Amino acid sequence: MREVKSFAYSLSQAEDGWRWCVYDEDGVTVADGANPNQAAAQAAVEHTLRRAGADLDARA
């Protein structure tokens, strides 16, 4: 049976654009970054979440 893993993220406005961070269910940072605008930061978060899900599928 495949283990279901949960992720959370934060997205915040910074002086130079938008910062984002993705965490696993233990609160460990999986990925983080900065982008010039909110849409790009949100896209980066979604890409990271899809990639993390695909990595879990590949291990199952």
C-alpha positions in Angstrom: 0.0 0.0 0.0 1.3 3.5 -0.9 2.0 5.9 1.9 0.2 9.2 1.6 2.5 12.1 2.5 1.2 15.6 3.2 2.9 18.9 2.3 2.3 22.5 3.3 3.6 25.8 1.9 4.0 29.4 2.8 4.0 32.3 0.3 4.9 35.8 1.5 5.6 39.1 0.0 9.1 40.3 0.4 10.9 43.6 -0.4 12.3 42.1 -3.6 9.3 40.0 -4.7 7.7 36.9 -3.3 9.3 34.2 -1.1 7.9 30.7 -0.9 8.7 27.5 1.1 7.3 23.9 0.9 7.4 21.8 4.0 6.8 18.1 4.6 4.5 16.8 7.3 7.3 16.8 9.8 7.9 20.5 9.2 11.1 19.9 7.3 11.7 22.3 4.4 11.5 20.4 1.1 12.2 23.4 -1.2 12.2 27.2 -1.1 12.8 30.1 -3.3 12.0 33.6 -4.4 10.3 35.0 -7.5 9.6 38.5 -8.8 5.8 38.2 -8.6 3.1 36.3 -6.8 2.0 34.3 -9.9 5.5 33.0 -10.5 6.0 32.1 -6.9 2.7 30.2 -6.8 3.6 28.4 -10.0 7.0 27.4 -8.4 5.1 26.0 -5.3 2.7 24.0 -7.5 5.6 22.6 -9.6 7.4 21.6 -6.4 4.3 19.9 -5.0 3.7 18.0 -8.3 7.4 16.9 -8.4 7.2 15.8 -4.7 4.1 13.7 -5.5 5.8 12.2 -8.6 8.8 11.3 -6.5 6.6 9.5 -4.0 4.8 7.6 -6.8 8.1 6.5 -8.3 9.2 5.0 -5.0 5.9 3.1 -4.5 
